[in-house]
Amino acid sequence: MTDDTAAGDAAQAGLDPERGRIPVTVLTGFLGSGKTTVLNALLKHPAMGHTAVVINEFGEVGIDNLLVETATEDMVVMDSGCLCCTIRGDLIETLRNLIRRRWRDEIPAFERLVIETTGLADPAPILHTLMTDPVISARYRLDSVVTTVDAATGDATLDTQPESVKQAAVADRILLTKTDIAPDVAGLTDRLRTINPAAPILPVVQGAVDPDALFGAGLYDPSSKHPDVAAWLAEEAYEQAHDHDHHDQGHHDHGHHHHDANRHDDRIRAFVLRAECRIDWDKFVDWIEALIATHGASLLRMKGILWVQQVDGPVAVHGVQHVFHPPAALDRWPEGEVPSSRVVIIARDLNKEPVEKMFRAFVGD
Ligand SMILES: Nc1nc2c(ncn2[C@@H]2O[C@H](COP(=O)(O)OP(=O)(O)OP(=O)(O)O)[C@@H](O)[C@H]2O)c(=O)[nH]1
């Protein structure tokens, strides 16, 4: 089958490929965990040309003025060619504006967008905006969530701030910051691994991180534009974390950290559902709707690769909390791979069993 027929089939089935939209990386992390430091270091990097950065901030220390080459109103172009704007209010308006000004040639072309959230925030509303606003979701697609965790205070923050557990759970990459002042990270790393089995954990000192390590966490490799399904789904990581479902029995040892059954991270579950036969896309959608209706509040993140009756190639789906991105039809299955459907779910206060039961009831297999 050629790419054209795959795209044609996808269009017929109402599956909208995500290619052509600007990939968005959302940088989140608790207050003071080092987001701005990471961004300032990134902005200097030559590989950040053709990147637009939106900093959502409330009167805090902004970007480093020494790096700024030209400025038009609220937007500055950095030495690296990176576009940068700081906002205090309306993210939707800013994202629309970026597109408009790009059309009018008022700003340089950009191929990638990074949004820094405020430290207090649950990243979900921003992710929802990206996925649901009609103008924005037509132009941008969520590529990845990057979360900073402070190596010095991360344990205490995870203990006391449920939002910080969520931020770690939904991440595609975790940046462990300040390892210069807190080099013993074994316990915290274990704990983060339990909350989020798949995200690579990268130690970062003073924001020094390779942009390539951050981008490319999404489905499409930004350089090749080809989907990297295995890396994106990382289903093996969830399989290895299989006993995750049972760790409320108290046998888990997080390094030096003593066990407490009420810890927020013990409420997080990650698991994989599989189906070996082709599934009906409409039934899959029915299942998602039923899942949202019954357990929407518990869902944190979902990613899946589906083998559906309506198209030959794989279909990628993902959602954050109860909001789902439009599905993306990919050209073909990876070389040598037997087609099948796999869905990874990260949830809070929700076990695999009821979800799987419902999945079987709707989708079969
Ligand atoms: N020692 C050390 N300090 C760091 C490192 N990264 C950041 N800091 C310091 O930690 C403090 C907070 O860093 P920021 O980058 O402002 O953190 P933030 O997450 O943007 O903070 P908010 O925007 O307030 O949420 C600053 O004083 C930084 O200089 C690091 O790797 N090592």
The ligand as an SDF file (V2000), in Angstrom:
LIG
                    3D

 32 34  0  0  0  0  0  0  0  0999 V2000
   22.3180   24.9230   42.2390 N   0  0  0  0  0  0  0  0  0  0  0  0
   21.4440   24.9470   41.2630 C   0  0  0  0  0  0  0  0  0  0  0  0
   20.4770   25.8890   41.2330 N   0  0  0  0  0  0  0  0  0  0  0  0
   19.5850   25.8940   40.2210 C   0  0  0  0  0  0  0  0  0  0  0  0
   19.6470   24.9280   39.1780 C   0  0  0  0  0  0  0  0  0  0  0  0
   18.6230   25.1550   38.3270 N   0  0  0  0  0  0  0  0  0  0  0  0
   17.9580   26.2380   38.8200 C   0  0  0  0  0  0  0  0  0  0  0  0
   18.5250   26.6870   39.9570 N   0  0  0  0  0  0  0  0  0  0  0  0
   18.0880   27.8110   40.7920 C   0  0  0  0  0  0  0  0  0  0  0  0
   16.7970   27.5150   41.3230 O   0  0  0  0  0  0  0  0  0  0  0  0
   16.0180   28.7110   41.4050 C   0  0  0  0  0  0  0  0  0  0  0  0
   14.7040   28.5130   40.6690 C   0  0  0  0  0  0  0  0  0  0  0  0
   14.9690   28.3150   39.3010 O   0  0  0  0  0  0  0  0  0  0  0  0
   13.9770   28.7920   38.1640 P   0  0  0  0  0  0  0  0  0  0  0  0
   14.5830   28.3940   36.8610 O   0  0  0  0  0  0  0  0  0  0  0  0
   13.5840   30.2040   38.3280 O   0  0  0  0  0  0  0  0  0  0  0  0
   12.7360   27.8730   38.4900 O   0  0  0  0  0  0  0  0  0  0  0  0
   11.2770   27.9330   37.8520 P   0  0  0  0  0  0  0  0  0  0  0  0
   10.7710   26.5260   37.8390 O   0  0  0  0  0  0  0  0  0  0  0  0
   11.2870   28.6550   36.5780 O   0  0  0  0  0  0  0  0  0  0  0  0
   10.5190   28.7370   38.9390 O   0  0  0  0  0  0  0  0  0  0  0  0
    9.0150   29.3420   38.8680 P   0  0  0  0  0  0  0  0  0  0  0  0
    8.9310   30.0180   37.5490 O   0  0  0  0  0  0  0  0  0  0  0  0
    8.9670   30.2290   40.0450 O   0  0  0  0  0  0  0  0  0  0  0  0
    8.0920   28.2000   38.9860 O   0  0  0  0  0  0  0  0  0  0  0  0
   16.8730   29.8070   40.8130 C   0  0  0  0  0  0  0  0  0  0  0  0
   17.4860   30.4840   41.8720 O   0  0  0  0  0  0  0  0  0  0  0  0
   17.8960   29.0520   39.9830 C   0  0  0  0  0  0  0  0  0  0  0  0
   19.1140   29.7500   39.8730 O   0  0  0  0  0  0  0  0  0  0  0  0
   20.7040   23.9410   39.2340 C   0  0  0  0  0  0  0  0  0  0  0  0
   20.8160   23.0450   38.3840 O   0  0  0  0  0  0  0  0  0  0  0  0
   21.5520   24.0090   40.2890 N   0  0  0  0  0  0  0  0  0  0  0  0
  1  2  1  0
  2  3  2  0
  2 32  1  0
  3  4  1  0
  4  5  2  0
  4  8  1  0
  5  6  1  0
  5 30  1  0
  6  7  2  0
  7  8  1  0
  8  9  1  0
  9 10  1  0
  9 28  1  0
 10 11  1  0
 11 12  1  0
 11 26  1  0
 12 13  1  0
 13 14  1  0
 14 15  2  0
 14 16  1  0
 14 17  1  0
 17 18  1  0
 18 19  2  0
 18 20  1  0
 18 21  1  0
 21 22  1  0
 22 23  2  0
 22 24  1  0
 22 25  1  0
 26 27  1  0
 26 28  1  0
 28 29  1  0
 30 31  2  0
 30 32  1  0
M  END
$$$$
